[in-house]
Amino acid sequence: MRRTLNLVHNRLLSWYLFLLLLLVWELAPRLGWVSPVFVPPFSEVIRVGLDMTLIKIIVYISISLKRVFIGFLLAAVLALPIGFILAGALPAVARFLKPLTVFLSQIPPFILFPIFVVIAGVGEGGIYTVIFWSSFWPILFTTMAGIQSVDPLLVRCARAMSAGPVTIFFKVVLPAAFPAIMTGIRSGLTMSFLMLIGAESMGADSGLGWLIHNAQSMGFVPRIYLGAILVAGVGLLLNVLLEALEKSIVDWKEVPEGKHA
């Protein structure tokens, strides 16, 4: 029995602080520590979510995820091969373009949103462009950094064993750079999801960002908190899925000492 309790305790250890936060959130407005007008109890936020119905919430989430994945996939499809080419085949070009790419990456997407609207149009086009811009740069830079960090000795050894360029890329360079690439993909997906909320508040009539913006405009404070919870929950789920994907693919990582069978 004691062993079972210890096992349950270890599994729930990382959730204790989270549960404590929810408890404080529930009690603080009820005990008068904060104004319930600005910080409604957690149970009130949940009640508002139940009143909206699960189907409507799922629709908002699915609309936002569709926008995220379209913009993110477009960025990944372009950033990954460009990063491979610049860092691997054209390092001189990469050095030449570095000042320009760094400068462009520092421009916040929201500043460019009016330009994106002119180019891509009001609505979906502008939202996709904001997401694309937000996720393109972290994927590009981490891909280039991952390729450039590959040990040249590994490449020379592969060439000494008569390995061709394609074999070297897929058997040596890509596995060595993959952790950095995955870090960029996770960062790009996180950035695209965060930027989506702001983009939807400026140029959409549905989605999680629109839900928050509409609740703010109408003064529905519990809905603002509900939208924030949904955004955080979906973002956490995406991050967990990417971590699981990385662990399932990168099975060649060195096992820490003491964990060998």
Backbone bond lengths (Angstrom), bond angles and torsions (degrees), N, CA, C in turn:
res aa  C-N    CA-C-N  psi(-1)  N-CA   C-N-CA  omega(-1)  CA-C   N-CA-C  phi
1 M - - - 1.460 - - 1.537 110.59 -
2 R 1.336 115.27 -44.42 1.455 120.00 179.79 1.530 110.98 -62.04
3 R 1.339 114.88 -39.24 1.467 118.94 179.56 1.520 111.12 -64.34
4 T 1.336 116.09 -39.22 1.465 120.48 178.57 1.515 111.33 -64.86
5 L 1.346 116.50 -42.58 1.462 120.13 178.28 1.517 111.64 -63.18
6 N 1.329 116.57 -39.95 1.464 120.31 178.13 1.525 110.80 -63.64
7 L 1.339 115.74 -39.79 1.462 120.02 179.24 1.528 110.83 -64.23
8 V 1.335 116.90 -44.46 1.463 121.04 178.04 1.526 110.43 -63.82
9 H 1.340 115.92 -40.96 1.468 120.63 179.09 1.530 111.06 -60.94
10 N 1.318 116.61 -44.54 1.470 120.31 -179.28 1.521 111.51 -64.67
11 R 1.330 116.44 -36.95 1.459 119.60 -179.66 1.531 111.87 -71.62
12 L 1.327 116.99 -31.47 1.460 121.21 -177.76 1.521 112.78 -94.04
13 L 1.337 117.30 -2.46 1.456 120.81 -173.49 1.524 111.87 -56.55
14 S 1.338 116.33 -43.69 1.464 119.40 -176.95 1.523 112.67 -73.91
15 W 1.337 117.81 -10.15 1.454 121.05 -178.35 1.524 112.90 -98.87
16 Y 1.330 118.49 -8.49 1.461 120.63 -176.37 1.531 111.67 -60.76
17 L 1.324 116.56 -46.14 1.458 120.20 -179.18 1.526 111.07 -64.05
18 F 1.321 115.42 -38.09 1.470 120.09 178.45 1.531 110.35 -63.58
19 L 1.334 117.07 -44.95 1.458 120.91 178.98 1.528 110.96 -65.77
20 L 1.334 116.61 -36.54 1.461 120.38 177.14 1.528 110.71 -63.63
21 L 1.325 116.25 -39.88 1.462 120.65 178.36 1.529 110.74 -61.86
22 L 1.336 117.07 -43.26 1.467 120.22 178.62 1.520 111.11 -64.37
23 L 1.349 116.76 -37.51 1.456 120.31 178.79 1.531 110.93 -65.26
24 V 1.328 116.67 -44.23 1.468 120.46 177.99 1.524 110.14 -63.85
25 W 1.327 116.16 -40.41 1.465 120.78 178.00 1.532 110.70 -59.23
26 E 1.315 117.01 -40.52 1.462 120.94 -179.34 1.529 112.07 -70.92
27 L 1.334 117.08 -40.45 1.462 120.79 -172.99 1.524 113.28 -84.28
28 A 1.351 117.25 -32.71 1.466 120.10 -173.45 1.533 113.04 -56.80
29 P 1.341 119.83 -50.20 1.475 117.92 178.78 1.521 113.51 -70.38
30 R 1.321 117.58 -29.08 1.460 120.49 -179.36 1.524 111.89 -73.99
31 L 1.327 116.71 -29.82 1.465 121.25 179.24 1.520 112.72 -91.86
32 G 1.319 117.01 0.19 1.448 120.68 177.80 1.512 115.00 83.27
33 W 1.340 117.84 12.61 1.469 120.07 177.91 1.525 110.86 -69.53
34 V 1.320 116.83 -34.34 1.459 122.48 176.48 1.518 108.14 -135.12
35 S 1.315 116.43 161.82 1.462 120.29 -179.94 1.525 110.69 -74.14
36 P 1.326 118.79 125.86 1.476 120.26 178.01 1.519 113.19 -66.52
37 V 1.351 116.30 -14.61 1.465 119.55 177.54 1.525 109.92 -68.43
38 F 1.338 116.10 -39.38 1.462 120.69 -177.52 1.527 112.33 -97.44
39 V 1.314 118.00 -27.31 1.470 122.20 178.03 1.524 107.84 -129.95
40 P 1.324 117.76 84.73 1.470 119.93 179.73 1.527 110.69 -68.72
41 P 1.324 118.27 153.55 1.471 120.25 177.69 1.527 111.65 -57.98
42 F 1.313 115.65 153.45 1.462 120.79 -179.00 1.530 110.78 -59.59
43 S 1.333 116.95 -37.91 1.466 120.27 -179.89 1.524 111.27 -63.91
44 E 1.343 117.21 -32.39 1.463 120.84 177.70 1.525 110.38 -67.52
45 V 1.319 116.88 -39.13 1.463 121.15 177.81 1.531 109.79 -63.60
46 I 1.333 115.91 -42.84 1.470 119.84 178.63 1.525 110.49 -64.27
47 R 1.328 116.80 -39.45 1.468 120.15 179.21 1.530 111.04 -62.00
48 V 1.328 115.99 -41.10 1.463 120.09 177.70 1.520 110.29 -62.69
49 G 1.343 116.20 -39.62 1.452 119.70 177.43 1.521 112.57 -63.25
50 L 1.332 115.83 -39.95 1.466 119.78 178.15 1.521 111.08 -67.01
51 D 1.334 116.57 -35.67 1.467 119.70 178.53 1.533 111.40 -66.62
52 M 1.333 116.33 -30.36 1.466 119.53 179.14 1.521 112.16 -72.00
53 T 1.301 117.29 -19.68 1.465 126.66 -175.87 1.527 111.43 77.50
54 L 1.308 114.79 145.09 1.460 121.59 -177.48 1.521 111.65 -64.40
55 I 1.312 117.20 -35.42 1.463 120.27 -177.91 1.528 110.82 -62.52
56 K 1.337 116.44 -44.06 1.463 119.66 -179.37 1.530 110.84 -64.72
57 I 1.336 116.31 -40.08 1.466 119.78 178.77 1.524 110.50 -63.89
58 I 1.329 116.95 -42.96 1.468 120.86 178.97 1.523 110.61 -62.47
59 V 1.321 116.92 -37.40 1.463 120.57 178.29 1.527 110.36 -63.50
60 Y 1.343 117.35 -45.13 1.465 120.67 178.17 1.525 110.91 -60.49
61 I 1.338 116.05 -44.59 1.469 120.10 -179.19 1.527 110.59 -64.20
62 S 1.317 116.85 -43.97 1.473 120.22 -177.78 1.526 111.05 -64.96
63 I 1.327 117.47 -37.24 1.468 120.28 178.14 1.521 110.30 -64.58
64 S 1.330 116.68 -44.68 1.469 120.22 179.86 1.523 110.85 -65.92
65 L 1.330 117.50 -42.05 1.463 120.48 -179.91 1.520 111.44 -64.73
66 K 1.322 117.11 -36.73 1.474 119.80 177.55 1.518 110.13 -60.90
67 R 1.320 116.56 -44.48 1.466 120.26 179.43 1.525 111.19 -65.10
68 V 1.330 116.18 -41.67 1.463 120.00 179.46 1.511 110.84 -61.13
69 F 1.322 117.02 -50.16 1.457 120.49 -173.76 1.523 111.98 -68.09
70 I 1.314 118.28 -36.26 1.466 119.78 178.79 1.524 110.09 -65.67
71 G 1.324 116.93 -51.03 1.465 119.70 179.47 1.512 112.57 -64.39
72 F 1.338 116.17 -40.25 1.464 120.18 -179.14 1.525 111.58 -67.79
73 L 1.320 117.87 -43.53 1.462 120.64 -179.61 1.522 111.40 -64.80
74 L 1.320 117.50 -38.75 1.459 119.86 175.81 1.531 110.80 -61.11
75 A 1.332 116.24 -41.64 1.468 120.16 178.89 1.521 110.90 -65.79
76 A 1.329 117.58 -43.33 1.462 120.93 -178.51 1.521 111.50 -66.52
77 V 1.346 116.54 -39.83 1.467 120.53 -178.84 1.530 110.57 -62.50
78 L 1.318 117.33 -32.68 1.460 120.67 178.89 1.531 112.42 -89.08
79 A 1.324 117.39 -43.59 1.471 120.71 -172.90 1.521 112.19 -68.91
80 L 1.328 118.59 -39.40 1.470 120.64 -177.12 1.532 112.15 -62.72
81 P 1.332 119.63 -55.83 1.474 118.06 179.76 1.531 113.12 -64.31
82 I 1.334 117.43 -36.11 1.466 118.85 177.55 1.523 110.25 -63.24
83 G 1.328 116.77 -41.87 1.458 120.45 177.67 1.514 112.13 -63.31
84 F 1.349 117.27 -42.49 1.468 121.17 177.72 1.533 110.66 -60.17
85 I 1.326 115.92 -45.78 1.469 120.09 -175.47 1.524 111.30 -68.86
86 L 1.321 116.53 -46.94 1.464 119.37 -177.01 1.519 112.09 -65.75
87 A 1.333 116.97 -44.65 1.467 119.96 -176.28 1.522 112.12 -77.44
88 G 1.327 117.19 -32.36 1.457 119.40 -174.72 1.515 114.34 -95.93
89 A 1.333 117.02 -51.23 1.462 120.61 -173.29 1.526 113.30 -95.94
90 L 1.337 116.60 -27.91 1.473 119.18 -174.68 1.531 110.78 -130.26
91 P 1.318 117.86 61.79 1.475 119.39 -178.93 1.524 113.08 -62.85
92 A 1.327 117.39 -32.50 1.465 119.45 178.62 1.524 110.50 -65.74
93 V 1.321 116.90 -40.34 1.465 120.88 176.74 1.523 110.62 -64.64
94 A 1.342 116.54 -37.94 1.463 120.76 178.57 1.525 110.97 -61.73
95 R 1.340 115.94 -42.36 1.468 118.92 178.14 1.530 110.98 -66.28
96 F 1.327 116.04 -36.90 1.463 120.38 179.84 1.538 111.08 -66.40
97 L 1.323 116.67 -37.43 1.460 121.03 -176.51 1.524 113.27 -88.12
98 K 1.328 118.02 -10.07 1.466 120.58 -173.79 1.522 113.59 -55.62
99 P 1.359 119.80 -49.53 1.475 118.18 179.75 1.527 113.03 -57.30
100 L 1.334 116.48 -40.45 1.457 120.00 -178.36 1.530 111.26 -68.29
101 T 1.330 117.07 -45.50 1.461 120.06 -178.52 1.525 111.62 -65.66
102 V 1.339 116.56 -39.91 1.466 119.54 177.42 1.527 110.23 -63.68
103 F 1.328 116.50 -41.73 1.468 120.38 178.80 1.523 111.00 -61.39
104 L 1.324 116.75 -47.05 1.470 120.45 -178.83 1.519 111.71 -64.80
105 S 1.333 116.76 -37.32 1.468 120.01 -177.53 1.517 112.54 -68.03
106 Q 1.350 117.08 -19.59 1.459 120.29 -178.91 1.530 112.54 -84.97
107 I 1.314 117.34 -5.64 1.464 120.09 179.96 1.529 108.85 -82.51
108 P 1.327 118.62 118.03 1.472 120.54 179.48 1.530 110.68 -62.35
109 P 1.316 117.40 138.81 1.473 119.87 -177.97 1.521 113.11 -59.88
110 F 1.343 117.03 -34.16 1.463 119.03 -176.56 1.528 112.28 -66.64
111 I 1.339 116.47 -29.05 1.460 119.07 176.35 1.530 110.37 -65.93
112 L 1.340 114.94 -33.63 1.461 119.89 -179.07 1.524 112.97 -87.73
113 F 1.339 116.49 -2.74 1.461 118.90 -174.48 1.532 112.65 -56.60
114 P 1.357 120.02 -43.30 1.476 118.14 177.28 1.522 112.77 -59.70
115 I 1.344 116.71 -36.40 1.464 119.74 177.58 1.524 110.14 -67.94
116 F 1.342 116.00 -41.88 1.463 119.57 178.25 1.529 110.91 -61.18
117 V 1.326 116.32 -37.50 1.463 120.19 179.20 1.526 110.52 -64.73
118 V 1.342 116.02 -40.88 1.469 119.50 178.85 1.525 110.49 -64.52
119 I 1.360 115.74 -41.10 1.463 119.82 -176.65 1.525 111.81 -76.81
120 A 1.342 116.13 -48.89 1.463 120.47 -172.61 1.518 113.56 -100.79
121 G 1.335 117.47 -10.39 1.453 119.93 179.37 1.522 112.42 94.42
122 V 1.339 114.93 161.00 1.458 121.13 178.68 1.526 109.14 -72.90
123 G 1.316 116.60 142.16 1.455 120.44 176.93 1.512 112.50 102.13
124 E 1.322 115.86 -131.99 1.458 121.23 -171.36 1.528 112.72 -61.93
125 G 1.323 116.79 -40.60 1.463 119.24 -177.22 1.510 112.34 -60.40
126 G 1.329 117.34 -45.79 1.455 120.73 178.61 1.515 112.17 -64.52
127 I 1.335 117.03 -38.31 1.468 120.85 179.71 1.523 110.52 -65.65
128 Y 1.332 117.12 -45.31 1.461 120.38 179.06 1.529 111.08 -61.76
129 T 1.323 116.79 -37.41 1.458 120.17 -178.68 1.520 111.09 -67.86
130 V 1.341 117.57 -40.41 1.462 121.32 176.54 1.522 110.75 -61.37
131 I 1.323 116.90 -45.37 1.468 120.96 179.94 1.520 110.40 -64.62
132 F 1.333 116.54 -42.61 1.465 120.87 178.22 1.520 110.78 -58.78
133 W 1.316 117.01 -48.46 1.465 121.74 -178.12 1.533 110.72 -62.88
134 S 1.324 116.67 -38.70 1.462 120.65 -176.74 1.516 112.36 -68.79
135 S 1.315 117.69 -36.91 1.460 120.82 -174.13 1.527 113.28 -95.36
136 F 1.324 117.43 -18.27 1.462 120.22 -176.73 1.521 111.75 -63.62
137 W 1.332 117.67 -46.84 1.468 120.57 -172.27 1.514 113.97 -68.19
138 P 1.335 120.70 -46.51 1.473 117.52 177.83 1.519 113.37 -61.92
139 I 1.329 117.15 -35.56 1.469 119.23 178.18 1.523 110.01 -67.52
140 L 1.325 117.26 -43.64 1.457 121.15 -179.18 1.528 111.41 -62.31
141 F 1.326 117.68 -50.27 1.457 121.13 -174.25 1.526 112.24 -67.98
142 T 1.322 117.61 -40.89 1.472 118.87 179.72 1.525 111.32 -71.61
143 T 1.326 117.06 -32.55 1.466 119.61 175.00 1.521 110.65 -63.07
144 M 1.325 116.25 -46.36 1.463 119.98 179.04 1.532 110.73 -64.08
145 A 1.329 116.92 -41.63 1.462 120.01 179.22 1.521 111.10 -64.35
146 G 1.333 116.55 -39.52 1.460 119.98 179.09 1.520 112.12 -64.81
147 I 1.328 116.92 -43.52 1.465 120.48 178.73 1.525 110.86 -65.04
148 Q 1.316 117.09 -42.00 1.465 120.94 -178.15 1.524 112.82 -70.49
149 S 1.333 117.22 -21.03 1.465 120.28 -179.06 1.525 113.57 -87.18
150 V 1.328 116.97 -3.31 1.466 119.92 179.39 1.529 109.39 -65.36
151 D 1.300 116.47 132.81 1.464 121.62 -178.75 1.534 109.68 -63.74
152 P 1.334 118.65 119.55 1.477 120.55 179.68 1.530 112.44 -59.76
153 L 1.323 116.98 -25.95 1.461 119.81 179.23 1.518 111.30 -62.68
154 L 1.333 116.97 -36.03 1.463 120.26 177.98 1.530 110.91 -64.13
155 V 1.330 116.14 -40.23 1.465 120.47 179.70 1.523 109.86 -67.10
156 R 1.331 117.13 -43.27 1.469 119.75 179.89 1.526 111.02 -64.37
157 C 1.311 117.18 -38.91 1.471 120.13 178.20 1.522 110.52 -63.33
158 A 1.329 116.52 -40.84 1.462 119.69 179.11 1.523 110.93 -65.52
159 R 1.320 116.59 -39.93 1.465 119.36 177.25 1.518 111.19 -66.31
160 A 1.316 117.03 -35.82 1.465 120.40 178.27 1.513 111.61 -63.79
161 M 1.331 116.06 -26.22 1.469 120.29 178.33 1.524 111.46 -94.52
162 S 1.358 115.42 20.45 1.477 122.87 174.44 1.522 113.34 66.26
163 A 1.318 117.39 28.26 1.459 120.39 176.77 1.522 109.54 -78.72
164 G 1.319 116.00 138.21 1.450 121.25 179.16 1.523 112.06 -81.21
165 P 1.340 117.09 171.45 1.473 120.53 -178.88 1.526 113.43 -57.67
166 V 1.338 116.70 -41.24 1.461 119.64 -179.12 1.521 110.65 -65.70
167 T 1.340 115.72 -43.85 1.461 120.02 178.95 1.524 111.33 -63.24
168 I 1.325 116.46 -42.00 1.463 120.39 179.49 1.521 110.57 -62.21
169 F 1.325 115.90 -40.57 1.462 118.89 -177.83 1.533 110.98 -65.38
170 F 1.335 116.25 -48.48 1.459 119.23 -173.94 1.532 113.04 -81.18
171 K 1.331 117.85 -26.98 1.459 120.56 -176.55 1.524 113.50 -98.11
172 V 1.333 117.39 -22.45 1.467 119.87 -175.38 1.526 111.33 -119.41
173 V 1.340 115.91 -60.37 1.463 120.43 -171.79 1.529 111.86 -67.58
174 L 1.328 116.70 -50.98 1.462 119.90 -176.40 1.526 112.95 -63.00
175 P 1.343 119.53 -46.17 1.481 118.03 176.93 1.522 113.41 -60.90
176 A 1.339 117.03 -38.22 1.462 119.46 -179.21 1.522 111.94 -69.94
177 A 1.319 116.41 -33.43 1.464 120.08 -177.96 1.521 113.19 -90.85
178 F 1.317 117.50 -8.58 1.461 120.81 -172.08 1.530 113.80 -60.02
179 P 1.338 120.55 -42.75 1.483 118.40 178.41 1.519 112.87 -57.64
180 A 1.338 117.08 -42.26 1.468 119.70 178.41 1.528 110.78 -66.25
181 I 1.323 116.49 -38.66 1.459 120.12 178.85 1.525 110.74 -63.28
182 M 1.328 116.06 -42.70 1.461 119.85 179.21 1.520 111.14 -64.51
183 T 1.335 116.41 -35.77 1.464 119.36 175.99 1.524 110.59 -61.64
184 G 1.321 116.56 -41.81 1.452 120.41 177.63 1.516 112.50 -65.73
185 I 1.325 116.57 -39.16 1.460 120.54 178.98 1.527 110.20 -64.32
186 R 1.330 116.37 -43.73 1.463 119.49 178.19 1.521 111.28 -64.60
187 S 1.337 116.64 -41.69 1.462 119.72 178.31 1.531 110.96 -64.83
188 G 1.329 115.70 -42.01 1.458 119.56 179.11 1.518 112.54 -63.80
189 L 1.339 116.64 -40.59 1.459 119.87 179.01 1.522 110.86 -67.48
190 T 1.334 116.43 -39.80 1.463 120.02 177.66 1.525 111.14 -63.26
191 M 1.340 116.01 -46.14 1.459 119.77 179.65 1.529 111.53 -63.26
192 S 1.322 116.60 -41.32 1.455 119.25 -179.14 1.521 111.15 -64.71
193 F 1.330 116.41 -36.75 1.460 119.51 179.48 1.523 111.18 -69.66
194 L 1.345 116.62 -39.31 1.458 120.03 178.34 1.529 111.16 -66.72
195 M 1.324 116.52 -43.38 1.462 119.90 179.96 1.520 111.65 -67.99
196 L 1.332 116.74 -28.20 1.460 120.28 179.13 1.520 111.34 -57.92
197 I 1.344 116.11 -40.93 1.461 119.63 -176.16 1.518 110.66 -61.19
198 G 1.328 116.35 -44.69 1.455 119.39 177.76 1.514 112.53 -68.26
199 A 1.329 116.66 -38.91 1.468 120.27 -179.49 1.526 110.84 -65.61
200 E 1.322 117.27 -40.38 1.463 120.41 178.83 1.525 111.50 -66.85
201 S 1.312 116.58 -29.57 1.463 118.89 179.42 1.524 111.87 -73.41
202 M 1.341 117.05 -16.91 1.458 120.26 -178.66 1.520 113.40 -105.01
203 G 1.325 117.38 -24.75 1.453 116.99 -173.40 1.507 114.64 -146.82
204 A 1.356 118.22 39.33 1.459 120.21 -179.36 1.521 109.56 -144.94
205 D 1.316 116.00 162.31 1.455 121.24 175.48 1.519 111.37 -122.75
206 S 1.341 116.21 20.46 1.464 121.46 178.06 1.523 108.00 -163.85
207 G 1.323 116.19 169.46 1.455 121.02 179.57 1.523 112.06 102.12
208 L 1.328 115.60 172.75 1.460 121.00 -176.99 1.528 112.03 -66.61
209 G 1.320 116.68 -42.13 1.461 119.52 178.21 1.510 111.50 -62.30
210 W 1.322 116.61 -41.59 1.463 120.32 176.80 1.522 110.83 -64.20
211 L 1.328 117.19 -37.76 1.467 121.11 178.28 1.526 110.96 -58.86
212 I 1.333 116.71 -45.54 1.463 120.81 179.55 1.521 111.01 -66.67
213 H 1.326 116.10 -45.33 1.469 120.32 -178.96 1.519 111.15 -63.95
214 N 1.318 117.19 -42.69 1.458 120.96 179.64 1.524 111.12 -65.41
215 A 1.348 116.74 -40.39 1.466 120.33 178.44 1.524 110.77 -64.87
216 Q 1.322 117.13 -38.05 1.461 120.66 177.67 1.531 110.84 -65.35
217 S 1.325 116.54 -42.51 1.467 120.74 -179.23 1.531 111.46 -65.10
218 M 1.334 116.55 -36.70 1.460 121.34 -177.66 1.520 113.33 -89.07
219 G 1.339 116.86 -7.26 1.460 120.03 -179.42 1.515 114.21 78.26
220 F 1.347 118.06 22.27 1.460 121.97 178.34 1.529 108.70 -89.22
221 V 1.330 116.25 84.02 1.456 120.81 -173.98 1.529 112.83 -60.23
222 P 1.344 119.87 -45.48 1.476 118.64 179.55 1.532 113.00 -57.15
223 R 1.334 116.93 -34.23 1.468 119.80 179.10 1.528 111.73 -68.02
224 I 1.338 115.98 -31.09 1.465 119.03 176.57 1.523 109.63 -63.08
225 Y 1.328 116.16 -46.02 1.464 120.46 178.35 1.526 111.13 -66.06
226 L 1.321 116.41 -37.81 1.461 119.69 177.43 1.522 110.68 -61.68
227 G 1.331 116.70 -44.93 1.459 120.05 177.77 1.512 112.17 -61.56
228 A 1.350 116.72 -40.35 1.469 119.94 178.74 1.520 110.96 -64.34
229 I 1.330 116.89 -39.61 1.470 120.44 178.39 1.531 110.59 -64.68
230 L 1.318 116.63 -42.80 1.465 120.08 179.91 1.522 110.93 -64.17
231 V 1.325 116.69 -42.10 1.463 120.31 178.81 1.530 110.37 -62.10
232 A 1.331 116.32 -47.00 1.460 119.88 -179.90 1.523 111.43 -63.93
233 G 1.329 116.63 -40.48 1.458 119.94 -179.80 1.516 113.08 -65.44
234 V 1.333 116.62 -44.23 1.465 119.91 178.92 1.524 110.44 -66.85
235 G 1.335 116.88 -40.90 1.463 119.68 177.17 1.512 112.21 -61.86
236 L 1.342 116.70 -41.65 1.468 120.48 177.48 1.524 110.95 -63.14
237 L 1.316 116.71 -42.42 1.460 120.49 179.64 1.524 111.35 -62.63
238 L 1.319 117.49 -42.76 1.464 120.84 178.40 1.526 110.88 -62.40
239 N 1.323 116.73 -41.28 1.458 120.61 179.58 1.520 111.30 -65.20
240 V 1.333 116.95 -41.24 1.466 120.92 178.37 1.527 110.52 -63.85
241 L 1.326 116.99 -41.20 1.462 120.43 179.83 1.528 111.22 -64.93
242 L 1.330 116.98 -39.80 1.462 119.98 178.44 1.530 111.07 -67.64
243 E 1.322 117.40 -38.72 1.466 120.25 176.87 1.529 110.43 -62.70
244 A 1.331 116.58 -42.87 1.464 120.20 178.56 1.521 110.72 -64.07
245 L 1.337 116.87 -39.69 1.463 120.51 178.28 1.521 110.64 -63.70
246 E 1.330 116.17 -43.19 1.458 119.57 179.61 1.521 111.49 -62.52
247 K 1.334 117.12 -43.04 1.463 120.48 -179.81 1.527 111.46 -65.76
248 S 1.342 116.08 -34.10 1.463 118.77 -179.49 1.521 112.03 -73.59
249 I 1.345 116.60 -28.58 1.469 120.27 -179.09 1.517 111.24 -87.99
250 V 1.325 116.32 -46.77 1.464 120.60 -176.41 1.522 108.43 -86.62
251 D 1.322 116.03 73.79 1.462 120.95 178.97 1.516 112.10 -95.31
252 W 1.350 116.68 5.58 1.458 120.10 -178.27 1.514 111.33 -100.24
253 K 1.350 117.82 1.30 1.450 119.11 -179.62 1.521 110.82 -62.25
254 E 1.307 115.05 150.11 1.446 120.36 179.96 1.517 110.89 -64.18
255 V 1.313 115.95 131.69 1.461 121.27 178.61 1.516 109.29 -78.76
256 P 1.361 119.08 129.30 1.452 120.94 -178.82 1.523 111.50 -58.68
257 E 1.321 114.88 151.39 1.455 119.93 179.68 1.533 109.39 -62.60
258 G 1.327 113.98 142.42 1.436 119.84 179.69 1.503 114.04 92.01
259 K 1.373 116.23 -7.70 1.446 119.73 179.59 1.518 112.05 -109.42
260 H 1.339 115.76 5.67 1.452 117.91 176.76 1.517 109.21 -73.27
261 A 1.320 115.73 149.54 1.448 119.80 179.64 1.516 109.99 -68.74
